[in-house]
Each structure stands twice: as C-alpha cells, then as structure tokens.
Amino acid sequence: MLILSFFGWWYGRGFKNYLLGFVDRLKDLVDFFSMRLLLRNLFDPFKQIGVERRANMPLNERIREWVDLQVSRLVGATVRFMILIAGTIVLVLRIVVGLVLGILWPLMPLLLVYSVMLFSRGVVF
C-alpha cells in the first residue's frame, strides 16, 4: 500500500510540485540578477556619477562634463551587459538542468525497480 501511495504521489502531486518549483526558481533567478532592471537602465551613467552643473559654466567645462557622462554611461553599459550575460548563462543552464530532470522524473522510480531486479539476479554494478 505504501508503494502505491508513493507512485501515486510521484507521478501526480510530486511532479506537479516539481514543475511549479522549477518555474519559481527561474523567476527567482531573473529577480536575483535584476535582469529587467538592468535592461531598462542599460545606458544610464555608472553609479549615477556626474559633474555638478553650475550656471554659466565655461564651454571647456561643459565639454568635460559631457565626456565624463559618456564615459560613465559606457562603463555602466559594460558592467550591466556583463551581468546580463552571466545571468543569461546561469538561466540557460538552470533551464537545461531543469528540463533534463523533468524528463528523468518519470523514469527514476522505474530505474529503482530495474536496479532491484538486476541486484536480485546477482548483477553487480
């Protein structure tokens, strides 16, 4: 009776819980890397660094301010892009592992039964 309950759970509620957990872990991963926020702010200045603007600034200071802002945007875009790449790689790996485990899920109890049968025949791994 216990074995039948196990198989009922494994192929029913257990598999459903695995799939729901898989989707939740993907959402958590996207949230962990803040991927949506990074995409929205990709070209914002790095750490909001900027030159303080004053009234009637000379032209050379305005040009310097503009160049500083562009360099800060380039640094910010580079850092954010690298984090996005790392997050995407981790996300893809998580999806692949999750799909492989999802495919193997129905086979795991059968593999257990198969190994018991092999062991009972005297086959050693």
C-alpha positions as CSV (number, residue, x, y, z in Angstrom):
1,M,0.0,0.0,0.0
2,L,2.8,2.4,0.8
3,I,4.5,1.7,-2.5
4,L,1.2,2.5,-4.4
5,S,0.9,5.8,-2.4
6,F,4.5,6.7,-3.3
7,F,3.9,6.1,-7.0
8,G,0.6,8.0,-6.9
9,W,2.4,10.9,-5.3
10,W,5.5,10.7,-7.6
11,Y,3.5,10.7,-10.8
12,G,0.8,13.1,-9.6
13,R,1.3,15.8,-7.0
14,G,5.1,15.3,-6.7
15,F,5.6,16.0,-10.4
16,K,3.3,19.0,-10.3
17,N,5.2,20.4,-7.3
18,Y,8.5,19.9,-9.2
19,L,7.2,21.9,-12.2
20,L,5.8,24.7,-10.1
21,G,9.1,24.8,-8.1
22,F,11.0,24.9,-11.4
23,V,9.1,27.9,-12.6
24,D,9.5,29.7,-9.3
25,R,13.3,29.1,-9.3
26,L,13.5,30.6,-12.8
27,K,11.6,33.7,-11.6
28,D,13.9,33.9,-8.6
29,L,16.9,33.7,-10.8
30,V,15.7,36.5,-13.0
31,D,15.0,38.6,-9.9
32,F,18.4,37.8,-8.4
33,F,20.2,39.1,-11.4
34,S,17.7,42.0,-11.7
35,M,17.6,41.4,-15.5
36,R,14.6,43.6,-16.2
37,L,16.0,46.5,-14.3
38,L,19.4,46.1,-16.0
39,L,17.8,46.1,-19.4
40,R,15.8,49.2,-18.5
41,N,18.8,51.1,-17.2
42,L,21.5,49.7,-19.6
43,F,22.8,53.1,-20.7
44,D,22.4,55.0,-17.5
45,P,25.5,56.5,-16.0
46,F,27.5,54.2,-13.8
47,K,26.5,54.7,-10.1
48,Q,24.9,57.9,-11.3
49,I,28.3,59.6,-11.3
50,G,28.2,63.0,-12.9
51,V,29.7,66.5,-12.7
52,E,27.8,69.1,-10.7
53,R,26.2,71.6,-13.1
54,R,26.6,75.3,-12.4
55,A,25.1,78.3,-14.0
56,N,27.2,79.9,-16.7
57,M,29.8,77.1,-17.0
58,P,32.6,77.8,-19.5
59,L,32.5,75.7,-22.7
60,N,35.5,73.6,-21.8
61,E,33.9,72.5,-18.5
62,R,30.6,71.7,-20.4
63,I,32.6,69.5,-22.8
64,R,34.4,67.9,-20.0
65,E,31.1,67.2,-18.3
66,W,29.6,65.7,-21.4
67,V,32.7,63.5,-22.0
68,D,32.6,62.3,-18.3
69,L,28.9,61.5,-18.7
70,Q,29.5,59.5,-21.8
71,V,32.4,57.6,-20.2
72,S,30.3,56.9,-17.2
73,R,27.5,55.6,-19.5
74,L,30.0,53.4,-21.3
75,V,31.3,51.9,-18.1
76,G,27.7,51.4,-16.8
77,A,26.6,49.7,-20.0
78,T,29.7,47.4,-19.9
79,V,29.1,46.4,-16.3
80,R,25.4,45.9,-16.8
81,F,25.9,44.0,-20.0
82,M,28.4,41.6,-18.4
83,I,26.0,40.9,-15.6
84,L,23.2,40.3,-18.1
85,I,25.5,37.8,-19.9
86,A,26.3,36.0,-16.7
87,G,22.6,35.9,-15.7
88,T,21.6,34.6,-19.1
89,I,24.2,31.8,-18.9
90,V,23.1,30.8,-15.5
91,L,19.4,30.9,-16.5
92,V,20.1,28.8,-19.6
93,L,22.0,26.2,-17.6
94,R,19.2,26.1,-15.0
95,I,16.6,25.6,-17.7
96,V,18.6,22.8,-19.3
97,V,19.2,21.0,-15.9
98,G,15.5,21.5,-15.0
99,L,14.3,20.1,-18.3
100,V,16.7,17.1,-18.0
101,L,15.4,16.4,-14.5
102,G,11.8,16.9,-15.7
103,I,12.4,14.3,-18.4
104,L,14.1,11.9,-15.9
105,W,11.4,12.4,-13.2
106,P,9.0,9.7,-14.6
107,L,11.9,7.3,-15.1
108,M,13.5,7.5,-11.7
109,P,11.1,5.0,-9.9
110,L,11.4,2.7,-12.9
111,L,15.2,2.8,-12.6
112,L,14.9,1.9,-9.0
113,V,12.7,-1.1,-9.8
114,Y,15.1,-2.1,-12.6
115,S,18.2,-1.9,-10.3
116,V,16.4,-4.1,-7.7
117,M,15.7,-6.6,-10.4
118,L,19.3,-6.6,-11.5
119,F,20.6,-6.8,-8.0
120,S,18.3,-9.8,-7.2
121,R,19.8,-11.6,-10.3
122,G,23.3,-11.1,-8.9
123,V,24.4,-8.5,-11.4
124,V,27.0,-6.2,-9.7
125,F,27.4,-2.6,-11.0
